[in-house]
Amino acid sequence: MENSHESNQLHFFTNNSDILPKPHVITNLLPKLAQFDLMPTYGQEFNPNSGEKRQFIIMMSPDEKIRVEFQLRRIVIVSEASSQQEFKGDAISILKKLYEIYPSKKGNRISILNTRIYEGDLQEYSDLYKKLFTYHQADPFEWENQIAERENIEGSEEVFNCISTIRRCQISAAFMNNGDITDAIVNEIDINTLPTKTEERFDLNNSIQTYEKLFEKSGSSMSKLNRYF
């Protein structure tokens, strides 16, 4: 199977009610993120409970491969079409720059997500299914295999959720086959701190040490899953 696309996300869960789509906010962000060639645009969030719509700032590269979103409840750094190692360097550099602007911003939870999309032929999809499942009488066109673990990583006081998912599904994305519906294998690794721990113990700088542990665990999980691809 061919690895057709890879994307990575870093999430810092925090209250961004102070980062509004206003000129002075963008003026502060532009010079700090200049080395990444990021320019401002806007997204919109919808609250289904209240019906409220809210604009938020997105700093995006001209090729749209790197973006930083300031949603109401989180900062999200996204990279398309880069390896996790490349993403790690960029994401940590961005966090350091944001800390210079918002040194007092606190969060209670962090996470990273790696997604890889593979394309192959029907026989390869069938063979992968048989490696992952014991019910070989079936030959399904959609399926999902997920393992969720919880563990302490050495050198950290944090408890992590480690969720690995492999699924066969039909996807439609602008970066694949001109947006046509494609039969593909999606492999996701989601590493996150516990949502039940509400203490705001992270800032944009001291969180980097914990993110390093998340990347280490994610890389280890990816290496183990590579045997299927």
LINDA-V652158 format. One record per helix or strand of 3 or more residues. SS is the DSSP state (h for helix, s for strand). FROM is the first residue (numbers start at 1). TO is the last residue. Records with the same first field share a line. If there is no record, write none. Layout:
SS = FROM-TO, FROM-TO
This chain:
s = 2-14, 38-46, 53-61, 66-70, 74-80, 106-119, 143-152, 159-171, 182-193
h = 23-32, 34-36, 84-101, 122-132, 177-179, 207-228
